[in-house]
C-alpha cells in the first residue's frame, strides 16, 4: 500500500493504537493453507544469490533475488523503486496492472467508501502504506520533543511513530503489524473486495508469490522477539535491518500494495541499509522494541 490514500504525503491518519494493520503478519492460517496451492508465472532461479539472509528470513529461493539488495552507495539510501522496476518485479511475482484495483475501487477502499466501507479501516491502511513507502520525498511526521519532525527511514526497515518512538514496522505496536483483524479470513479487506466486485484482485494476489512468501514471513516474525530486527551476514560481516526489509516480508508487502495501486508500490524502497549498531542494540535492549527517535536521530545523518 503507498500513500495518497486518505492522508496526503507526509501525513498519517490514525495511530498504532488502532491495532489493526500489519502488512507483515498477514492472514495467518489462511496463508499457510494457501501455500500448498500457490501458483505463479515466476520461475525458480538456478543460482540463488547470496543475500546474507537465512531461512526463514530469506523467503522462498525462487523470489529472493527480487527483494532489495544492500545499498552500495549513499545516494541509494531510501530511494524508491520507480514504476518501471516495480512493474518488472510484479511480473516476476505473478502480478500485472490488470490485477490491481480500478481507480474507483482504490479510491473507495482508501476513503472508507464502497459497500461496507470503513473510514477507520481506511485510515489504518493509509498509515500502513505510509510506513512502508517512507522513501525520499515521502517523509513521515512525528512529534519529537514537542515539534513536528520529518523522518525518512524505509531502507533501514524502521520508522518513527506519531509519538516520536523509533521502531521496526513489525513492532507489535505498529499499524503494519496489527493487520490480522483486517485481512484475516472473514476480515474487513476480503469482505470489502468481494462486496465491491474485486474478487479478481483477491484471486490474483493469492495466486502470486504473496502466498508462499507470507508463510515464510509469518514464521520469521514469530521467532524475532520484541525488536523484530533481522540479522544479515555476508562475507563475514553481520548487520541488522528491520523485518520489513527481509525478502519475504518485503515481497508480501509489495504484492499487497501493487494490488491496491501500482503507483504506490513504486514508492517502496529499492535498497536496504544496515541499522547503525548503537540503534540496533538499543532497540533489542528495549523491553518494547522502541527507543526515542530524538536520542538516535543523529546516527541517520
DRENMARSE-535095 format. One line per field, with one value per residue (C-alpha): residue number from 1; residue in one letter; x, y, z. Coordinates in nm, 4 decimals. Layout:
n = (NUM;...)
res = (A;...)
u = (X;...)
v = (Y;...)
w = (Z;...)
This chain:
n = (1;2;3;4;5;6;7;8;9;10;11;12;13;14;15;16;17;18;19;20;21;22;23;24;25;26;27;28;29;30;31;32;33;34;35;36;37;38;39;40;41;42;43;44;45;46;47;48;49;50;51;52;53;54;55;56;57;58;59;60;61;62;63;64;65;66;67;68;69;70;71;72;73;74;75;76;77;78;79;80;81;82;83;84;85;86;87;88;89;90;91;92;93;94;95;96;97;98;99;100;101;102;103;104;105;106;107;108;109;110;111;112;113;114;115;116;117;118;119;120;121;122;123;124;125;126;127;128;129;130;131;132;133;134;135;136;137;138;139;140;141;142;143;144;145;146;147;148;149;150;151;152;153;154;155;156;157;158;159;160;161;162;163;164;165;166;167;168;169;170;171;172;173;174;175;176;177;178;179;180;181;182;183;184;185;186;187;188;189;190;191;192;193;194;195;196;197;198;199;200;201;202;203;204;205;206;207;208;209;210;211;212;213;214;215;216;217;218;219;220;221;222;223;224;225;226;227;228;229;230;231;232;233;234;235;236;237;238;239;240;241;242;243;244;245;246;247;248;249;250;251;252;253;254;255;256;257;258;259;260;261;262;263;264;265;266;267;268;269;270;271;272;273;274;275;276;277;278;279;280;281;282;283;284;285;286;287;288;289;290;291;292;293;294;295;296;297;298;299;300;301)
res = (X;X;X;X;X;X;X;X;X;X;X;X;X;X;X;X;X;X;X;X;X;X;X;X;X;X;X;X;X;X;X;X;X;X;X;X;X;X;X;X;X;X;X;X;X;X;X;X;X;X;X;X;X;X;X;X;X;X;X;X;X;X;X;X;X;X;X;X;X;X;X;X;X;X;X;X;X;X;X;X;X;X;X;X;X;X;X;X;X;X;X;X;X;X;X;X;X;X;X;X;X;X;X;X;X;X;X;X;X;X;X;X;X;X;X;X;X;X;X;X;X;X;X;X;X;X;X;X;X;X;X;X;X;X;X;X;X;X;X;X;X;X;X;X;X;X;X;X;X;X;X;X;X;X;X;X;X;X;X;X;X;X;X;X;X;X;X;X;X;X;X;X;X;X;X;X;X;X;X;X;X;X;X;X;X;X;X;X;X;X;X;X;X;X;X;X;X;X;X;X;X;X;X;X;X;X;X;X;X;X;X;X;X;X;X;X;X;X;X;X;X;X;X;X;X;X;X;X;X;X;X;X;X;X;X;X;X;X;X;X;X;X;X;X;X;X;X;X;X;X;X;X;X;X;X;X;X;X;X;X;X;X;X;X;X;X;X;X;X;X;X;X;X;X;X;X;X;X;X;X;X;X;X;X;X;X;X;X;X;X;X;X;X;X;X;X;X;X;X;X;X)
u = (0.0000;0.1545;0.0284;-0.2163;-0.4956;-0.6656;-0.3921;-0.1720;0.2021;0.3842;0.0691;-0.0512;-0.4124;-0.4719;-0.2059;-0.0566;-0.3415;-0.5820;-0.4339;-0.5465;-0.2969;0.0235;0.1006;0.3648;0.1938;-0.0647;-0.3523;-0.2073;-0.3767;-0.5190;-0.1728;-0.0433;-0.3332;-0.2961;0.0785;0.0216;-0.1734;0.0349;0.0837;0.2671;0.4277;0.7630;1.0227;1.2766;1.6255;1.9006;2.1562;2.0068;2.2042;2.3924;2.1882;2.3159;1.9698;1.8903;1.5685;1.3002;1.4219;1.5378;1.1977;1.1370;1.4570;1.2679;1.1937;1.4815;1.6565;1.3589;1.3883;1.6002;1.9750;2.2022;2.2891;2.6404;2.6457;2.4955;2.2756;2.0776;1.9592;1.5793;1.5415;1.2111;1.1859;1.0304;0.7443;0.9464;1.1210;0.8019;0.6185;0.9056;0.9076;0.5299;0.5526;0.8056;0.5919;0.2901;0.1029;0.0136;-0.1546;-0.4732;-0.4849;-0.4867;-0.7975;-0.9542;-0.9045;-1.2571;-1.2182;-0.8926;-1.0466;-1.3439;-1.1391;-0.8917;-1.1543;-1.3962;-1.6389;-1.7952;-2.0203;-1.9343;-1.6614;-1.4975;-1.3219;-1.1390;-1.0087;-0.9166;-0.7182;-0.5248;-0.4484;-0.3206;-0.0963;0.0427;0.1219;0.2874;0.5176;0.6161;0.6814;0.8680;1.1194;1.2741;1.0017;0.7601;0.8573;0.6561;0.5902;0.6074;0.6006;0.9575;1.0380;0.7216;0.7909;0.6570;0.9624;1.0032;1.1857;1.2680;1.3914;1.2376;1.5698;1.6568;1.3291;1.2474;1.0041;0.9160;0.5656;0.3411;0.4637;0.8308;0.9401;1.1750;1.0791;1.0516;0.7334;0.6845;0.6728;0.3580;0.2555;0.2755;-0.0152;0.1994;0.1980;-0.1637;-0.3086;-0.4676;-0.8005;-0.8435;-0.7116;-0.7597;-1.0080;-1.3503;-1.1930;-1.2695;-1.0450;-1.1549;-1.5207;-1.4826;-1.3171;-1.5906;-1.8685;-1.7179;-1.6546;-1.2832;-1.2682;-1.0356;-0.7769;-0.8051;-0.7614;-0.4610;-0.2988;-0.3376;-0.2058;0.1042;0.4252;0.2416;0.1054;0.4267;0.6233;0.3623;0.4141;0.7894;0.7223;0.4785;0.7338;1.0093;0.8058;0.7216;1.0885;1.2119;1.1112;1.0081;1.2671;1.1609;1.5017;1.6780;2.0476;2.2207;2.5624;2.7590;3.1320;3.1840;3.0131;2.6960;2.4457;2.0823;1.7803;1.4134;1.1856;1.0048;1.3213;1.3690;1.2920;0.9668;0.8114;0.9179;0.7695;0.4471;0.4062;0.4961;0.2307;-0.0354;0.0462;0.0719;-0.2759;-0.4083;-0.2264;0.0815;0.1937;0.2215;0.4243;0.6729;0.7423;0.8726;1.2474;1.4780;1.7689;1.8123;2.0615;2.2206;2.0850;2.3650;2.4815;2.4076;2.0472;2.0054;2.1485;1.9155;1.6068;1.6985;1.7602;1.4302;1.1532;0.9042;1.1357;1.1032;1.3511;1.3135;1.3984;1.5441;1.8157;1.9307;1.8375;2.1973;2.3049;2.0968;2.2792)
v = (0.0000;0.3959;0.6941;0.9194;0.7192;0.9102;1.1340;1.3443;1.2855;1.3103;1.2886;0.9907;0.9060;0.7052;0.5675;0.2414;0.2150;0.1365;-0.2118;-0.3124;-0.3411;-0.5200;-0.5830;-0.8037;-1.0693;-1.1473;-1.3824;-1.6498;-1.9824;-1.8820;-1.8154;-2.1489;-2.3373;-2.1496;-2.2105;-2.5656;-2.4493;-2.1450;-2.0977;-1.8214;-1.7453;-1.6705;-1.9433;-2.0609;-1.9260;-2.1797;-1.9993;-1.8330;-1.5149;-1.4878;-1.2120;-1.2781;-1.3699;-1.7200;-1.9209;-1.8195;-1.4602;-1.5236;-1.6486;-1.8816;-1.9225;-1.8567;-1.4989;-1.3932;-1.2167;-0.9830;-0.8196;-0.5087;-0.5603;-0.3872;-0.0357;0.0175;0.3973;0.6763;0.8022;0.4752;0.5280;0.5416;0.5698;0.4338;0.1599;0.3702;0.2462;0.0574;-0.1611;-0.2061;-0.3361;-0.5716;-0.7147;-0.7503;-0.9582;-1.1895;-1.2490;-1.3230;-0.9915;-0.7344;-0.3953;-0.5706;-0.7422;-0.4169;-0.2433;0.0053;0.3720;0.3918;0.0783;0.2053;0.5432;0.3832;0.1419;0.4071;0.6633;0.4351;0.4226;0.1447;-0.1293;-0.1909;0.0719;0.1869;0.5174;0.3738;0.0746;0.3013;0.5249;0.2265;0.1092;0.4535;0.4600;0.1212;0.2281;0.5464;0.3479;0.1019;0.3721;0.6120;0.6860;1.0037;1.2613;1.0818;1.1741;1.0733;1.3419;1.2673;1.4722;1.4745;1.6869;1.8851;1.9592;1.8081;1.6298;1.4571;1.1284;0.9025;0.5591;0.2940;0.1427;0.0660;-0.1153;0.1338;0.4209;0.6827;0.6507;0.9543;0.9843;1.0048;0.6475;0.4681;0.1061;-0.1724;-0.1711;-0.5254;-0.4000;-0.5214;-0.1570;-0.0684;-0.0463;-0.2552;-0.5419;-0.5366;-0.6277;-0.9572;-0.8170;-0.6518;-0.9151;-1.2397;-1.4864;-1.3302;-0.9938;-0.6486;-0.6425;-0.9750;-0.8935;-0.5481;-0.6861;-0.9441;-0.6924;-0.4403;-0.6573;-0.7012;-1.0779;-1.0954;-0.8919;-1.1188;-1.4303;-1.2777;-1.1958;-1.5499;-1.6997;-1.4844;-1.5242;-1.3471;-1.6749;-1.8700;-1.5659;-1.4827;-1.8222;-1.7529;-1.4036;-1.5237;-1.7773;-1.5150;-1.2805;-1.5491;-1.6071;-1.2491;-1.1376;-0.7895;-0.5997;-0.7546;-0.7000;-0.9368;-1.0272;-1.0322;-1.1958;-1.1748;-1.2072;-1.2415;-0.9092;-0.9074;-0.6240;-0.5774;-0.4361;-0.4066;-0.7007;-0.5159;-0.5315;-0.9095;-1.0635;-1.2466;-0.9579;-0.7027;-0.9097;-0.9743;-0.6023;-0.5221;-0.7603;-0.6163;-0.2603;-0.3364;-0.4912;-0.1779;0.0726;0.0031;0.3655;0.3256;0.0066;0.2077;0.4174;0.1259;0.1237;-0.0163;-0.0925;-0.1872;-0.0273;-0.1650;-0.0082;0.1762;-0.0701;0.1573;0.1890;-0.1831;-0.2606;-0.0111;-0.1466;-0.5029;-0.3962;-0.2105;-0.4095;-0.2938;-0.2651;0.1136;0.3947;0.7737;0.8987;1.2164;1.0103;0.8482;1.0814;1.1976;0.8472;0.8801;1.1895)
w = (0.0000;-0.0606;0.0165;-0.1169;0.0205;0.2965;0.4085;0.1894;0.1552;0.4842;0.6970;0.8932;0.9722;1.2857;1.5191;1.6358;1.8849;1.6065;1.6415;1.3003;1.0216;0.9645;0.6138;0.7639;0.9770;0.7139;0.7178;0.9480;0.8961;0.5590;0.4235;0.5370;0.3811;0.0545;0.0332;-0.0819;-0.3850;-0.4752;-0.8477;-1.0260;-1.3564;-1.1964;-1.2380;-0.9782;-1.0263;-1.0759;-0.8625;-0.5578;-0.4833;-0.1569;0.0009;0.3512;0.4802;0.6061;0.6148;0.7020;0.6627;0.3066;0.1973;-0.0966;-0.3043;-0.6287;-0.5254;-0.3018;-0.5913;-0.6381;-0.2965;-0.2358;-0.2151;0.0341;-0.0773;-0.2080;-0.2281;-0.0151;-0.2984;-0.2897;0.0673;0.0909;-0.2854;-0.4244;-0.6856;-0.9591;-1.1770;-1.4375;-1.1812;-0.9798;-1.2866;-1.3672;-1.0138;-1.0217;-1.3393;-1.1785;-0.8708;-1.0897;-1.0938;-1.3571;-1.3669;-1.4782;-1.1380;-0.9427;-0.8154;-1.0512;-0.9749;-0.8342;-0.6220;-0.4808;-0.4030;-0.2302;-0.0210;0.0879;0.1843;0.3651;0.0734;-0.1305;0.0015;0.3641;0.3707;0.6935;0.7466;1.0456;0.8492;0.5587;0.7923;0.9226;0.5693;0.4783;0.7851;0.6880;0.3345;0.4525;0.6783;0.4067;0.1478;0.3736;0.0969;-0.0471;-0.0976;0.1358;0.4922;0.7954;1.0539;1.4243;1.7413;1.8684;2.1717;2.1132;1.7459;1.4244;1.2838;0.9449;0.9017;0.6047;0.7135;0.4878;0.3761;0.7374;0.7929;1.0662;1.1158;1.3732;1.5155;1.5733;1.9306;1.8317;1.9031;1.6632;1.5931;1.3393;1.1294;1.2639;1.6238;1.7997;1.8480;1.4773;1.2325;0.9974;1.2460;1.3534;1.0150;1.1065;1.2171;0.8772;0.6394;0.8264;0.6739;0.7062;0.7840;0.6520;0.3453;0.1997;0.2590;0.1061;-0.2074;-0.2527;-0.1940;-0.4357;-0.7430;-0.6750;-0.6332;-0.9356;-0.7427;-0.4406;-0.6547;-0.8345;-0.5011;-0.3688;-0.6922;-0.6803;-0.4803;-0.1986;-0.0647;-0.0273;0.0877;0.3500;0.5067;0.5359;0.6654;0.9273;1.0504;1.0578;1.2721;1.5231;1.6072;1.6055;1.9504;2.0525;1.8473;1.5141;1.3542;1.1134;1.1153;0.7774;0.7451;0.4231;0.3594;0.7318;0.8105;1.0177;1.0305;1.1170;0.9397;1.0235;0.9467;0.6662;0.4524;0.4813;0.1379;0.2172;0.4090;0.1512;-0.1318;0.0620;0.1241;-0.2353;-0.3682;-0.1388;-0.2301;-0.6015;-0.5982;-0.4320;-0.6510;-0.8675;-0.8376;-0.4615;-0.4913;-0.6996;-0.3876;-0.1821;-0.1009;-0.3692;-0.1319;0.2308;0.4670;0.7861;1.1026;1.2876;1.5582;1.8582;1.7385;1.6728;2.0168;2.1832;2.0077;2.1050;2.4655;2.4894;2.6600;2.3945;2.0931;2.0861;2.1556;2.1461;1.7975;1.9467;2.1159;1.7900;1.5038;1.4652;1.3595;1.0441;0.9269)
